[in-house]
Amino acid sequence: MSRIGRRFAALRAEGRAAFVPFVMAADPDLATSETILAGLPTAGADLIEIGVMFSDPMADGPAIEAAGLRARDGGASVRNTLAMVRRFRAKDSDTPIVLMGYYNPIYIYGPAAFAKDAAAAGVDGLIVVDLPPEEDAELAPFARDAGLDLVRLATPTTDDARLPVVLGGASGFIYYVAIAGITGTRSATADAIAVAVTRLKRHTTLPVAVGFGIRTAAQAEAVAEVADAAVVGSSLVQKLAETLDAGGRATV
């Protein structure tokens, strides 16, 4: 069983859902980002999503797009993101790490080399926003060979005909995108999320995480009532942004 699988099994035994914070690697700089990452498990993170900076983030809302720009200026790269995970893993062998981003940086790095190096660094899973199941051959064989979970995205527009395609080959967990559109701009209702999660659970035994549009503790708690994990990204990234000086540098 993978580290992700073990964590969800433990949470299931405890009778609670996972809290999954999202942070952008190298936002606002490498050192600050690494300090934040190191503190997340103590702050309550059950799994951690790390964003890999990309210059054209089509699914990212204003807060995460701004974080990506700060990360770019802060020296973000795939290699130093993996190095950051490696240093984290040297001190924490339990908390699962999932990289979330786009395929272009992986393609440039080389999919086989990326999967191998990510696994060696201690990454547990990948969410590649713009790589549909139809293009599985680009990355999935290398990810599976390296022991990485490949997390699939389901959305409000994923109908019953499409769902088996999305779920095929998925591992780790399913990420339900609660709103149609970019991150952090609006929120789905608790009832709509409950209906969607119930439907997904009829089709898969994988845990279901819900993200996009979870901005408050109350929203996260409502998601935790019906899903296996609540992913919080934009609001955390925005809180970080509010601590920075006018030049986007860390002040605390």
DRENGU-439393 format. One record per residue (C-alpha): residue in three letters; x, y, z; residue number from 1. Coordinates in nm, 3 decimals. Last residue first. Layout:
<rs>
<r resn="ALA" X="X" Y="Y" Z="Z" resi="NUM"/>
...
</rs>
This chain:
<rs>
<r resn="VAL" X="0.771" Y="3.712" Z="0.908" resi="252"/>
<r resn="THR" X="0.833" Y="3.974" Z="0.638" resi="251"/>
<r resn="ALA" X="0.862" Y="3.754" Z="0.330" resi="250"/>
<r resn="ARG" X="0.921" Y="3.939" Z="0.006" resi="249"/>
<r resn="GLY" X="0.658" Y="4.036" Z="-0.250" resi="248"/>
<r resn="GLY" X="0.810" Y="4.377" Z="-0.319" resi="247"/>
<r resn="ALA" X="0.538" Y="4.560" Z="-0.128" resi="246"/>
<r resn="ASP" X="0.600" Y="4.341" Z="0.176" resi="245"/>
<r resn="LEU" X="0.455" Y="3.995" Z="0.225" resi="244"/>
<r resn="THR" X="0.217" Y="3.886" Z="0.502" resi="243"/>
<r resn="GLU" X="-0.097" Y="3.930" Z="0.289" resi="242"/>
<r resn="ALA" X="0.047" Y="3.698" Z="0.024" resi="241"/>
<r resn="LEU" X="0.065" Y="3.417" Z="0.279" resi="240"/>
<r resn="LYS" X="-0.302" Y="3.458" Z="0.360" resi="239"/>
<r resn="GLN" X="-0.376" Y="3.453" Z="-0.014" resi="238"/>
<r resn="VAL" X="-0.193" Y="3.122" Z="-0.054" resi="237"/>
<r resn="LEU" X="-0.395" Y="2.979" Z="0.233" resi="236"/>
<r resn="SER" X="-0.724" Y="3.102" Z="0.084" resi="235"/>
<r resn="SER" X="-0.634" Y="2.976" Z="-0.263" resi="234"/>
<r resn="GLY" X="-0.541" Y="2.624" Z="-0.156" resi="233"/>
<r resn="VAL" X="-0.760" Y="2.423" Z="0.079" resi="232"/>
<r resn="VAL" X="-0.823" Y="2.060" Z="-0.012" resi="231"/>
<r resn="ALA" X="-1.085" Y="1.878" Z="0.196" resi="230"/>
<r resn="ALA" X="-1.049" Y="1.501" Z="0.220" resi="229"/>
<r resn="ASP" X="-1.254" Y="1.182" Z="0.244" resi="228"/>
<r resn="ALA" X="-1.579" Y="1.347" Z="0.142" resi="227"/>
<r resn="VAL" X="-1.925" Y="1.383" Z="0.300" resi="226"/>
<r resn="GLU" X="-1.883" Y="1.546" Z="0.643" resi="225"/>
<r resn="ALA" X="-1.533" Y="1.667" Z="0.557" resi="224"/>
<r resn="VAL" X="-1.683" Y="1.892" Z="0.289" resi="223"/>
<r resn="ALA" X="-1.898" Y="2.067" Z="0.550" resi="222"/>
<r resn="GLU" X="-1.594" Y="2.110" Z="0.776" resi="221"/>
<r resn="ALA" X="-1.394" Y="2.262" Z="0.491" resi="220"/>
<r resn="GLN" X="-1.677" Y="2.505" Z="0.417" resi="219"/>
<r resn="ALA" X="-1.698" Y="2.605" Z="0.784" resi="218"/>
<r resn="ALA" X="-1.322" Y="2.654" Z="0.800" resi="217"/>
<r resn="THR" X="-1.345" Y="2.896" Z="0.510" resi="216"/>
<r resn="ARG" X="-1.218" Y="2.920" Z="0.153" resi="215"/>
<r resn="ILE" X="-1.303" Y="2.592" Z="-0.017" resi="214"/>
<r resn="GLY" X="-1.362" Y="2.703" Z="-0.378" resi="213"/>
<r resn="PHE" X="-1.151" Y="2.445" Z="-0.560" resi="212"/>
<r resn="GLY" X="-1.105" Y="2.115" Z="-0.374" resi="211"/>
<r resn="VAL" X="-1.280" Y="1.793" Z="-0.277" resi="210"/>
<r resn="ALA" X="-1.097" Y="1.468" Z="-0.205" resi="209"/>
<r resn="VAL" X="-1.258" Y="1.132" Z="-0.279" resi="208"/>
<r resn="PRO" X="-1.099" Y="0.813" Z="-0.145" resi="207"/>
<r resn="LEU" X="-1.076" Y="0.531" Z="-0.400" resi="206"/>
<r resn="THR" X="-1.347" Y="0.264" Z="-0.398" resi="205"/>
<r resn="THR" X="-1.492" Y="0.398" Z="-0.720" resi="204"/>
<r resn="HIS" X="-1.822" Y="0.428" Z="-0.910" resi="203"/>
<r resn="ARG" X="-2.082" Y="0.466" Z="-0.635" resi="202"/>
<r resn="LYS" X="-1.835" Y="0.683" Z="-0.448" resi="201"/>
<r resn="LEU" X="-1.839" Y="0.931" Z="-0.733" resi="200"/>
<r resn="ARG" X="-2.216" Y="0.972" Z="-0.710" resi="199"/>
<r resn="THR" X="-2.204" Y="1.028" Z="-0.335" resi="198"/>
<r resn="VAL" X="-1.930" Y="1.287" Z="-0.386" resi="197"/>
<r resn="ALA" X="-2.138" Y="1.477" Z="-0.643" resi="196"/>
<r resn="VAL" X="-2.455" Y="1.479" Z="-0.433" resi="195"/>
<r resn="ALA" X="-2.266" Y="1.594" Z="-0.124" resi="194"/>
<r resn="ILE" X="-2.088" Y="1.866" Z="-0.320" resi="193"/>
<r resn="ALA" X="-2.416" Y="2.002" Z="-0.453" resi="192"/>
<r resn="ASP" X="-2.566" Y="2.003" Z="-0.103" resi="191"/>
<r resn="ALA" X="-2.267" Y="2.184" Z="0.045" resi="190"/>
<r resn="THR" X="-2.301" Y="2.455" Z="-0.216" resi="189"/>
<r resn="ALA" X="-2.018" Y="2.518" Z="-0.460" resi="188"/>
<r resn="SER" X="-1.783" Y="2.809" Z="-0.399" resi="187"/>
<r resn="ARG" X="-1.646" Y="3.100" Z="-0.599" resi="186"/>
<r resn="THR" X="-1.320" Y="3.238" Z="-0.737" resi="185"/>
<r resn="GLY" X="-1.061" Y="3.026" Z="-0.557" resi="184"/>
<r resn="THR" X="-0.952" Y="2.805" Z="-0.842" resi="183"/>
<r resn="ILE" X="-1.060" Y="2.845" Z="-1.203" resi="182"/>
<r resn="GLY" X="-1.381" Y="2.723" Z="-1.365" resi="181"/>
<r resn="ALA" X="-1.646" Y="2.461" Z="-1.308" resi="180"/>
<r resn="ILE" X="-1.670" Y="2.427" Z="-0.933" resi="179"/>
<r resn="ALA" X="-1.619" Y="2.141" Z="-0.689" resi="178"/>
<r resn="VAL" X="-1.316" Y="1.991" Z="-0.860" resi="177"/>
<r resn="TYR" X="-1.332" Y="1.636" Z="-0.724" resi="176"/>
<r resn="TYR" X="-0.985" Y="1.490" Z="-0.677" resi="175"/>
<r resn="ILE" X="-0.993" Y="1.111" Z="-0.681" resi="174"/>
<r resn="PHE" X="-0.751" Y="0.928" Z="-0.455" resi="173"/>
<r resn="GLY" X="-0.429" Y="0.730" Z="-0.457" resi="172"/>
<r resn="SER" X="-0.481" Y="0.565" Z="-0.794" resi="171"/>
<r resn="ALA" X="-0.650" Y="0.639" Z="-1.125" resi="170"/>
<r resn="GLY" X="-0.598" Y="0.398" Z="-1.414" resi="169"/>
<r resn="GLY" X="-0.958" Y="0.419" Z="-1.527" resi="168"/>
<r resn="LEU" X="-1.146" Y="0.669" Z="-1.313" resi="167"/>
<r resn="VAL" X="-1.157" Y="0.940" Z="-1.578" resi="166"/>
<r resn="VAL" X="-1.261" Y="0.698" Z="-1.853" resi="165"/>
<r resn="PRO" X="-1.524" Y="0.542" Z="-1.627" resi="164"/>
<r resn="LEU" X="-1.661" Y="0.895" Z="-1.555" resi="163"/>
<r resn="ARG" X="-1.709" Y="1.009" Z="-1.914" resi="162"/>
<r resn="ALA" X="-2.036" Y="0.829" Z="-1.988" resi="161"/>
<r resn="ASP" X="-2.173" Y="0.904" Z="-1.642" resi="160"/>
<r resn="ASP" X="-2.107" Y="1.277" Z="-1.683" resi="159"/>
<r resn="THR" X="-1.800" Y="1.478" Z="-1.581" resi="158"/>
<r resn="THR" X="-1.937" Y="1.834" Z="-1.599" resi="157"/>
<r resn="PRO" X="-1.927" Y="1.895" Z="-1.223" resi="156"/>
<r resn="THR" X="-1.560" Y="1.792" Z="-1.232" resi="155"/>
<r resn="ALA" X="-1.349" Y="1.480" Z="-1.182" resi="154"/>
<r resn="LEU" X="-0.970" Y="1.506" Z="-1.161" resi="153"/>
<r resn="ARG" X="-0.746" Y="1.201" Z="-1.150" resi="152"/>
<r resn="VAL" X="-0.462" Y="1.128" Z="-0.910" resi="151"/>
<r resn="LEU" X="-0.175" Y="0.921" Z="-1.045" resi="150"/>
<r resn="ASP" X="-0.006" Y="0.747" Z="-0.754" resi="149"/>
<r resn="LEU" X="0.369" Y="0.716" Z="-0.789" resi="148"/>
<r resn="GLY" X="0.538" Y="0.377" Z="-0.761" resi="147"/>
<r resn="ALA" X="0.814" Y="0.453" Z="-1.013" resi="146"/>
<r resn="ASP" X="0.678" Y="0.203" Z="-1.265" resi="145"/>
<r resn="ARG" X="0.333" Y="0.354" Z="-1.214" resi="144"/>
<r resn="ALA" X="0.455" Y="0.705" Z="-1.284" resi="143"/>
<r resn="PHE" X="0.650" Y="0.593" Z="-1.591" resi="142"/>
<r resn="PRO" X="0.349" Y="0.411" Z="-1.736" resi="141"/>
<r resn="ALA" X="0.121" Y="0.708" Z="-1.654" resi="140"/>
<r resn="LEU" X="0.325" Y="0.982" Z="-1.822" resi="139"/>
<r resn="GLU" X="0.269" Y="1.026" Z="-2.195" resi="138"/>
<r resn="ALA" X="0.079" Y="0.698" Z="-2.230" resi="137"/>
<r resn="ASP" X="-0.212" Y="0.842" Z="-2.037" resi="136"/>
<r resn="GLU" X="-0.296" Y="1.088" Z="-2.314" resi="135"/>
<r resn="GLU" X="-0.661" Y="0.981" Z="-2.339" resi="134"/>
<r resn="PRO" X="-0.676" Y="1.008" Z="-1.960" resi="133"/>
<r resn="PRO" X="-0.639" Y="1.387" Z="-1.986" resi="132"/>
<r resn="LEU" X="-0.312" Y="1.571" Z="-1.908" resi="131"/>
<r resn="ASP" X="-0.395" Y="1.936" Z="-1.832" resi="130"/>
<r resn="VAL" X="-0.422" Y="1.928" Z="-1.454" resi="129"/>
<r resn="VAL" X="-0.141" Y="1.687" Z="-1.379" resi="128"/>
<r resn="ILE" X="-0.201" Y="1.568" Z="-1.024" resi="127"/>
<r resn="LEU" X="0.089" Y="1.350" Z="-0.914" resi="126"/>
<r resn="GLY" X="0.145" Y="1.123" Z="-0.617" resi="125"/>
<r resn="ASP" X="0.387" Y="1.008" Z="-0.348" resi="124"/>
<r resn="VAL" X="0.688" Y="1.238" Z="-0.379" resi="123"/>
<r resn="GLY" X="0.982" Y="1.120" Z="-0.171" resi="122"/>
<r resn="ALA" X="1.278" Y="1.253" Z="-0.368" resi="121"/>
<r resn="ALA" X="1.336" Y="0.913" Z="-0.528" resi="120"/>
<r resn="ALA" X="0.975" Y="0.907" Z="-0.644" resi="119"/>
<r resn="ALA" X="1.009" Y="1.249" Z="-0.803" resi="118"/>
<r resn="ASP" X="1.341" Y="1.151" Z="-0.965" resi="117"/>
<r resn="LYS" X="1.198" Y="0.839" Z="-1.128" resi="116"/>
<r resn="ALA" X="0.880" Y="1.011" Z="-1.242" resi="115"/>
<r resn="PHE" X="1.073" Y="1.308" Z="-1.379" resi="114"/>
<r resn="ALA" X="1.327" Y="1.091" Z="-1.558" resi="113"/>
<r resn="ALA" X="1.053" Y="0.897" Z="-1.735" resi="112"/>
<r resn="PRO" X="0.853" Y="1.210" Z="-1.819" resi="111"/>
<r resn="GLY" X="1.149" Y="1.415" Z="-1.946" resi="110"/>
<r resn="TYR" X="1.226" Y="1.749" Z="-1.779" resi="109"/>
<r resn="ILE" X="1.068" Y="1.940" Z="-2.069" resi="108"/>
<r resn="TYR" X="0.766" Y="1.711" Z="-2.068" resi="107"/>
<r resn="ILE" X="0.729" Y="1.744" Z="-1.691" resi="106"/>
<r resn="PRO" X="0.745" Y="2.124" Z="-1.715" resi="105"/>
<r resn="ASN" X="0.479" Y="2.113" Z="-1.991" resi="104"/>
<r resn="TYR" X="0.244" Y="1.872" Z="-1.812" resi="103"/>
<r resn="TYR" X="0.086" Y="2.107" Z="-1.563" resi="102"/>
<r resn="GLY" X="0.079" Y="2.124" Z="-1.185" resi="101"/>
<r resn="MET" X="0.012" Y="1.943" Z="-0.862" resi="100"/>
<r resn="LEU" X="0.275" Y="1.746" Z="-0.673" resi="99"/>
<r resn="VAL" X="0.139" Y="1.520" Z="-0.400" resi="98"/>
<r resn="ILE" X="0.325" Y="1.466" Z="-0.073" resi="97"/>
<r resn="PRO" X="0.214" Y="1.209" Z="0.184" resi="96"/>
<r resn="THR" X="0.307" Y="1.275" Z="0.548" resi="95"/>
<r resn="ASP" X="0.484" Y="0.975" Z="0.704" resi="94"/>
<r resn="SER" X="0.859" Y="0.984" Z="0.646" resi="93"/>
<r resn="ASP" X="0.910" Y="1.334" Z="0.780" resi="92"/>
<r resn="LYS" X="1.264" Y="1.460" Z="0.849" resi="91"/>
<r resn="ALA" X="1.450" Y="1.332" Z="0.541" resi="90"/>
<r resn="ARG" X="1.124" Y="1.366" Z="0.349" resi="89"/>
<r resn="PHE" X="1.130" Y="1.743" Z="0.385" resi="88"/>
<r resn="ARG" X="1.482" Y="1.757" Z="0.242" resi="87"/>
<r resn="ARG" X="1.379" Y="1.541" Z="-0.053" resi="86"/>
<r resn="VAL" X="1.065" Y="1.748" Z="-0.106" resi="85"/>
<r resn="MET" X="1.276" Y="2.063" Z="-0.130" resi="84"/>
<r resn="ALA" X="1.511" Y="1.893" Z="-0.376" resi="83"/>
<r resn="LEU" X="1.211" Y="1.795" Z="-0.587" resi="82"/>
<r resn="THR" X="1.099" Y="2.157" Z="-0.597" resi="81"/>
<r resn="ASN" X="1.458" Y="2.258" Z="-0.673" resi="80"/>
<r resn="ARG" X="1.457" Y="2.036" Z="-0.978" resi="79"/>
<r resn="VAL" X="1.115" Y="2.135" Z="-1.106" resi="78"/>
<r resn="SER" X="1.208" Y="2.500" Z="-1.091" resi="77"/>
<r resn="ALA" X="1.118" Y="2.797" Z="-0.874" resi="76"/>
<r resn="GLY" X="1.371" Y="3.077" Z="-0.830" resi="75"/>
<r resn="GLY" X="1.180" Y="3.329" Z="-0.622" resi="74"/>
<r resn="ASP" X="1.075" Y="3.529" Z="-0.928" resi="73"/>
<r resn="ARG" X="0.901" Y="3.221" Z="-1.064" resi="72"/>
<r resn="ALA" X="0.758" Y="3.152" Z="-0.721" resi="71"/>
<r resn="ARG" X="0.620" Y="3.506" Z="-0.703" resi="70"/>
<r resn="LEU" X="0.456" Y="3.452" Z="-1.041" resi="69"/>
<r resn="GLY" X="0.317" Y="3.119" Z="-0.929" resi="68"/>
<r resn="ALA" X="0.176" Y="3.275" Z="-0.614" resi="67"/>
<r resn="ALA" X="0.004" Y="3.537" Z="-0.829" resi="66"/>
<r resn="GLU" X="-0.156" Y="3.257" Z="-1.032" resi="65"/>
<r resn="ILE" X="-0.256" Y="3.092" Z="-0.706" resi="64"/>
<r resn="ALA" X="-0.438" Y="3.402" Z="-0.583" resi="63"/>
<r resn="PRO" X="-0.587" Y="3.502" Z="-0.919" resi="62"/>
<r resn="GLY" X="-0.739" Y="3.164" Z="-1.006" resi="61"/>
<r resn="ASP" X="-0.544" Y="2.873" Z="-1.146" resi="60"/>
<r resn="ALA" X="-0.690" Y="2.637" Z="-1.404" resi="59"/>
<r resn="MET" X="-0.504" Y="2.774" Z="-1.710" resi="58"/>
<r resn="PRO" X="-0.164" Y="2.804" Z="-1.543" resi="57"/>
<r resn="ASP" X="0.050" Y="2.948" Z="-1.826" resi="56"/>
<r resn="SER" X="0.399" Y="3.011" Z="-1.683" resi="55"/>
<r resn="PHE" X="0.414" Y="2.696" Z="-1.471" resi="54"/>
<r resn="MET" X="0.519" Y="2.664" Z="-1.105" resi="53"/>
<r resn="VAL" X="0.487" Y="2.325" Z="-0.940" resi="52"/>
<r resn="GLY" X="0.223" Y="2.338" Z="-0.669" resi="51"/>
<r resn="ILE" X="0.277" Y="2.126" Z="-0.362" resi="50"/>
<r resn="GLU" X="-0.018" Y="1.936" Z="-0.221" resi="49"/>
<r resn="ILE" X="0.022" Y="1.810" Z="0.135" resi="48"/>
<r resn="LEU" X="-0.151" Y="1.520" Z="0.311" resi="47"/>
<r resn="ASP" X="-0.271" Y="1.505" Z="0.671" resi="46"/>
<r resn="ALA" X="-0.191" Y="1.870" Z="0.743" resi="45"/>
<r resn="GLY" X="-0.265" Y="1.968" Z="1.102" resi="44"/>
<r resn="ALA" X="-0.032" Y="2.258" Z="1.182" resi="43"/>
<r resn="THR" X="0.238" Y="2.012" Z="1.292" resi="42"/>
<r resn="PRO" X="0.218" Y="1.854" Z="0.946" resi="41"/>
<r resn="LEU" X="0.241" Y="2.199" Z="0.780" resi="40"/>
<r resn="GLY" X="0.553" Y="2.329" Z="0.951" resi="39"/>
<r resn="ALA" X="0.813" Y="2.179" Z="0.718" resi="38"/>
<r resn="LEU" X="0.628" Y="2.309" Z="0.413" resi="37"/>
<r resn="ILE" X="0.621" Y="2.663" Z="0.550" resi="36"/>
<r resn="THR" X="0.996" Y="2.656" Z="0.617" resi="35"/>
<r resn="GLU" X="1.060" Y="2.521" Z="0.267" resi="34"/>
<r resn="SER" X="0.855" Y="2.797" Z="0.110" resi="33"/>
<r resn="THR" X="1.040" Y="3.060" Z="0.311" resi="32"/>
<r resn="ALA" X="1.377" Y="2.926" Z="0.193" resi="31"/>
<r resn="LEU" X="1.278" Y="2.886" Z="-0.171" resi="30"/>
<r resn="ASP" X="1.116" Y="3.224" Z="-0.219" resi="29"/>
<r resn="PRO" X="0.767" Y="3.375" Z="-0.215" resi="28"/>
<r resn="ASP" X="0.647" Y="3.115" Z="-0.297" resi="27"/>
<r resn="ALA" X="0.924" Y="2.869" Z="-0.390" resi="26"/>
<r resn="ALA" X="0.687" Y="2.570" Z="-0.424" resi="25"/>
<r resn="MET" X="0.324" Y="2.677" Z="-0.418" resi="24"/>
<r resn="VAL" X="0.134" Y="2.549" Z="-0.116" resi="23"/>
<r resn="PHE" X="-0.186" Y="2.348" Z="-0.102" resi="22"/>
<r resn="PRO" X="-0.330" Y="2.226" Z="0.227" resi="21"/>
<r resn="VAL" X="-0.495" Y="1.883" Z="0.256" resi="20"/>
<r resn="PHE" X="-0.701" Y="1.821" Z="0.569" resi="19"/>
<r resn="ALA" X="-0.805" Y="1.458" Z="0.567" resi="18"/>
<r resn="ALA" X="-1.145" Y="1.330" Z="0.673" resi="17"/>
<r resn="ARG" X="-1.229" Y="1.166" Z="1.003" resi="16"/>
<r resn="GLY" X="-1.340" Y="0.835" Z="1.148" resi="15"/>
<r resn="GLU" X="-1.008" Y="0.743" Z="1.308" resi="14"/>
<r resn="ALA" X="-1.002" Y="0.414" Z="1.116" resi="13"/>
<r resn="ARG" X="-1.077" Y="0.607" Z="0.798" resi="12"/>
<r resn="LEU" X="-0.791" Y="0.840" Z="0.879" resi="11"/>
<r resn="ALA" X="-0.553" Y="0.546" Z="0.911" resi="10"/>
<r resn="ALA" X="-0.671" Y="0.400" Z="0.580" resi="9"/>
<r resn="PHE" X="-0.634" Y="0.741" Z="0.415" resi="8"/>
<r resn="ARG" X="-0.276" Y="0.766" Z="0.539" resi="7"/>
<r resn="ARG" X="-0.187" Y="0.414" Z="0.434" resi="6"/>
<r resn="GLY" X="-0.322" Y="0.468" Z="0.084" resi="5"/>
<r resn="ILE" X="-0.126" Y="0.790" Z="0.043" resi="4"/>
<r resn="ARG" X="0.191" Y="0.618" Z="0.167" resi="3"/>
<r resn="SER" X="0.129" Y="0.346" Z="-0.089" resi="2"/>
<r resn="MET" X="0.000" Y="0.000" Z="0.000" resi="1"/>
</rs>
